Amino acid sequence: MQSRPYVSAVDGFIACCLALPLMLSAGTVAWGWLHGPSAGGLATFLGVLPALVLPLWLLLDTRYQLTAERLLVRCGPFRWRIALSEIRAVTPTRSLMSGPALSLDRLRVDYGRWRSVLISPRERQAFLDELAALREAQGTR
């Protein structure tokens, strides 16, 4: 059984950090087109295409989903599958560390022996309540 997805909260600061490469890449492509089509222009476009696509993908596809056994984290092309039984702690943080969180109002999920992931569900309390209920049903707290 899968729950509804929890989308990431988005801070303006992080959205700007992701939008800046997008704007610079689009500007580079526009500049190339204004100066006439050429093999170099096509190469430039193909070179900056990932810089155009990746920030959009991250902004539009960062979400978290709980199943009966796992926390599924999705951030653009990146994926984490964390067994609920491996989660040791979930603590609030405002860490600047990199992670699949588009807000600085984050949760640090410690799992396994030395691993952690930062997430920022928009509906934080609903996410925490569902996680606690699933872990309790598993017999892990």
N, C-alpha and C positions, 0 to 999 in steps of 0.2 A: 504494500500500500504506500502510495506517495502522497505527500502533502502538497499544498499549493506552493509555488515558488515564492521566495522572499527576495525581492529585488534590492539592490544595494542603494543606500542613501547616497546622494551626490552632493559634495561640497563645491561651491563656486571655485575655490582655489584649485582643487584637483581637476575640475572640468576645464579650467583655463590651462592648466599644465598639459592636459591631453589635447586641447584645441590648438595650442600654439604650433606644434609640429604639423598639424593638419593645415593650418593657415599658411605656414611657410612653404609647405609642399605644394599647396594649391597655387600660391604666388609664383613659385618656381615654374610650374607647368604653364600658368598664364603668361609669364614672361617669355617662355620658349615659344608659345603659340603666336604671341605678338610679333616676334622677330622672324616669323616665317617657318613653315614646316621644313624639317631637315632630319637627317638620320640622327643627329645629336639631340634634337628635340624629342624624338621618339624614345631614344635611350634614356633621356632625362625623365620622361614620363614614366617609363617602365621602372626606372630606379627609385622614383619617389612614390610609386603606387603603394608599396607596403606602408609607407609613412602616412598615406591618406587613409588606408583601410584599417590599420591596427587601432588607432585611437577611437575611431567610430565603433569598431567591434567591441572594444573594452567598455565604452560608455553605454552601448545598447545591450550588451549581453553579459552583465555581471549580476549573478543571482546565486541563491543558496536554497537547497531543498533538503528536507529531512525525510528519510524513509524509516521503516521500522528498525533498520539495522545500520544505516549510514547517514552521514552528513555529506551531501554532494555540493561541491563548490565549483562554480563555472565563471570564468572571467575571460571573455573572448576565446582565444584558442587554448587557454590553460584550464586544466581540470584537476580537482582533488577529490578523492573518495576516502572518507575517514570513517572507520568503524566507530559507532557510538560507544562500544565497550572500551575503545582505546582512549577516549577523551578523559583527560585527568582534571582539567580545570577550564573554566570560561570566565575571563575577567575583562572588565572595561578598561580601555586604554585610549590614549590620544597619540600613540606612537607615530612617528614619521617613517617608520620602516615600510618597505615596499610590501604589498600584499594585494589580494583580490578584494580591495575595499576602496570605494570611491568617496569616502567621507573620513574625516579624522576622528569622528565619534565611532570608535571601533570596539570590537570584541576580539580578544586574543584567545584562540582555542588551542590549548596545549594538549597534545596527543602523542601516543607512543612514548618512547623513552626521552627523546630530546627535541621533538618536532613541535612546531606551532604554525598557525596560519591566522592572519588578521582578516576579519570580515566586518561588514557594516550594514546589516539588514535595516531597511527603512523602518519596518515594524519590529523594532528590537525586542520589546517586551513579549509580544506574541511569539516571536522566534524562541526566546528563552523559555517561555512557558511550555511550548511544544517540545523543545529539546528535553526539558526536565521530565515531562510526562513520558516521553519515549524511553528515556534512560531508566526511569522508575519501573516502567513495564518490563524492561529487560532485567531488572534487579541490580542495575549499576547506578550509583549516585555520585 
